[in-house]
Amino acid sequence: MTTLATGSAETRVNTFTSGAQTWPAVTGLADGGWIVTWSSESQDGSSYGTYQQHYGANGQPIGGETLINTSTIGSQQETSVFALDDGGWIVTWAGRDAQNFGEVYQQRFDADGRKVGTETLVNEFGTGDQRTPVVATLADGGWIVAWESPEVDGSSSGVSMQRYDASGNKVGGETIANTTRAGHQYSPTVTGLADGGWVVSWVGAGDTSYDVFQQRFGSDGEHIGTETRINIGTERTQFIPTTIALGDGGWLVTWTSDDGTEGYNVYQQRYAADGSTDGAQLTVNSTIAGDQFNSSAVALADGGWVVAWQNKPSDDASNDVYMQRYDAEGRAVGSETLISVTTANAQYSPVLSALSDGSWVVSWVSFGQDGSSYGIYQRHFAPDIRGSGQSESLRGTDWDETIVGYGGNDVLDGRGGDDTLIGGYGNDTYVINSAGDVIREMVGQGTDTVKSSISFNLTGKGSVERLSLTGSGKIDGTGNALDNVITGNGNDNRLYGLDGKDVLNGGAGNDTLNGGKGADTMAGGTGNDTYYVDTTADVIKESNGQGTDKIISTVSYSIAKLGNVEHISLSGSANISATGNALANTITGNSGNNKLSGGAGNDKISGGAGNDTLYGQSGNDKLSGGTGTDRFVFRNSEGKDRITDFDATGSDHDILDLSAVSAITSYSDLKANHMHQVGSSVVIDITSGHSITLEHVSIKNLDAGDFLF
C-alpha cells in the first residue's frame, strides 16, 4: 500500500505577533496531539524567549501559548523538542546565563503541559557560546542532547553530548561525539535507535571543504565503529544535516550540498540497522533551479518517511517550502509538493513530526504573513492511502485524506475528516462518517455499498448501488437513479429510493420509506412505519406485531392482502381509490374524486375534498365525506356505521346509497319503518344489530333526493 497526502488549512501558531517568531520545532505526542516550540522576540521582556503551543489530536489548541524558559536574561533561542514515553515532552534551547555566556538549557513537561522540576543547565564545559542544541528520546525512556561547543575538543568547536535517564538524571558526564578534532564541527543532529543506541551527525571540516559526518553509539554509550563521512562528493560544501530513525532499525540522513552548477540541493542517504549504507545517495528535490536547503525529515508509521526543505528560486523570488514523500522501500511517492498555502514573501525553515495515527505536521517560518515580521505557521497532512489491488481494508485517520482501493473487494473507511474515497474495481464498501466525505465510483466497477453513520444521499456519488445506515441516530438515506438497496438502522429513518427498482428495509424504529419511481419493494420492519407508493407495482412487506403502519399513495392502492398495514392515505389530486383490509383501518382521500373502501374492521374513512364514494363495509365504521358531493354506499349486515358530516342541504348535498340494502325498498319504507331522530342525529336501522347514524342531522332536512334505492 502506498500513500500520498492531503493537507489541512494553513494556520498560524503564535498568537503574539509583535517582532519576530523564529526557529520552530515540533514533536508528536502519544495521545495524537503535538507540540510546536519557537523563539519570540521581546515577548518575555528581554531579547528572545522560548514559547510553545500544545495541540490536541483534533488539531485544536489546548490552552494558549506558554513561556518555556524561566530565566529571561538575554536571548533564549534555537529550540528543539521531543516527546517522552510518559506522554510529556522535553525542550532544549540555547540561552544566556547571568554572565552573558551562551549555555544549553532544558525543561521537562508532563502530559498535561505542567513543568516537571525547573529548567536545568545541560552543558558542563565550554568557554564560549554553546549553540544549536538538539534532543531525541532513547529506547529506555531517557533522552540525549547534542550541541555545538566551542573549543571543547581543542579545536574551533566540537559536538558535545549529554545523556539522561527516564527520570531526568544525567547518565555519565558530557562527552564529545566527534573524533576529528581539527577545524570546526557544528550543526549537530541526533536520533535514538531501536537498539537503545543513537546516531549523531554534524558538519565538519573535510579534506577540501565542509562535509557531513556521523558517529553511532550503542545503548551503553560506547562508540560503534568510527565516525564516517556521509556525502560522496567532497569538492563542495555540505551543511545542515538532519538524522531520523526508521522503522526497520536503520536511519536516514539528509543534508544540503553545493552542486557547483545551479546552486544547492538536498540529498539523502539511508542506512540499515547494522550501519551499512542501504541504497545510493539520492537527490531529494526534483526542482534544481535556484537553491534547495534547510532540510528536515520524519519517519512515518508505514516505514516510509517525508523530507521537507526550503526552495529559493534562481530569480530571487519568494522562498517556499516543499516536501517529498517516500515509501518503506525508499521509492518517491508522487512528486515534490508545495507545503505552504501562502507563497508571498518568504517561507523557510520547515520542521516535521509524525503523529500517532500515521499523519504528520509541518511547521515553518513565514515573513510578513502575521502582520509583523516573522511568524510560525503549520499544516497537518494525512496519508492518502492506496490499495494493492487485492481485497483489503483501508482505514484513514481523523483528518482529510484520499483513499484509493484499485482492484479487489475493498473496505474504505476514512474515519474522521472530509475524505475522498475511490473504490475502483470490485464490490467495495465505503464507510461514511462526515458530510464532507466524497465517493468516486465509476459505472461497471462492481456492486458497491455505503455504510453511513450520518444522513447520506447516493445521488452524485457515482455508481453506488447500496446504502446502509449505521449507528443509533435518527438519520436519512437517499438513493440514486440505480436499483438501490437502502437499509435503515435501529432508529427512526427516512429512506428515499428515487429512480430505479429499489429495495428499502427500515429495520427497527418508526421509519418513512419512499421508493420513488420504479417498482419498489419496501419493508418497514418493527415500529410504526410510513410507506409512500407511486405505482401499483410497489410491494409492501409488513409482518404481524411490527407496529401500526401507514401507506401514502398517489395511485389507486389496496391493502386487502397486506394483513399487517393499518392505514392508507391518498395524496395528490388524481381520481383514485383506496381499499382497506380486515384490520381497523384509517383511510383518507386526497383532493380528487376518490373511491374509499374499508373492508372488514372498525374503520375510519375520510374523503377529504372532491366528490368521493365511501364504502364502510363490515365493521362499525366512522365515515366522513369532507367537502364535495359525497356518496356513502351500504349493504346488508355491515355493522353500526356513523357518518359524521352528512350534508343534506343545497344542490351539492351528499347521497346515501341504500340500493344494495334489501331490507329497505323505498324512501317511504325508510321513513315509515327505519329512520328516526335520536337526539341530534338520525338513525337508520337496517336489520338487527346493523344501522347507519347521520350525526348532527335533522330528519326534517332529509328528503327522497338524499337517498338512492
Secondary structure, DSSP 8 states (H G I E B T S, - for coil): -EEEEEE---EE--S--SS-EEEEEEEE-TTS-EEEEEEEESTTSSSEEEEEEEE-TTS-EEEEEEE--S--SS-EEEEEEEE-TTS-EEEEEEEE-TT--EEEEEEEE-TTS-EEEEEEE-----SS--EEEEEEE-TTS-EEEEEEEETTTSSSEEEEEEEE-TTS-EEEEEEE--S--SSB-EEEEEEE-TTS-EEEEEEEE-SSSEEEEEEEE-TTS-EEEEEEE--S--SS-EEEEEEEE-TTS-EEEEEEEE-SSS-EEEEEEEE-TTS-B-S--EE--S--SSEEEEEEEEE-TTS-EEEEEEEE-TT----EEEEEEE-TTS-EEEEEEE--S--SS-EEEEEEEE-TTS-EEEEEEEESTTSSSEEEEEEEEEEEEE--SSS-EEE--SS--EEE--SSS-EEE--SS--EEE--SS--EEEE--TT-EEE--TTS---EEEESS-EE-TTS-S--EEEE-SSS--EEE--SS--EEE--SS--EEE--SSS-EEE--SSS-EEE--SS--EEE--SS--EEEE-STT-EEE--TTS---EEEESS-EE-TT-TT--EEEE-SSS--EEE--SS--EEE--SS--EEE--SS--EEE--SS--EEE--SS--EEE--SS--EEEEETT--EEEES----SSTT--EEEEEE-TT--SHHHIIIIIEEEETTEEEEEEETTEEEEETT--GGG--GGGEE-
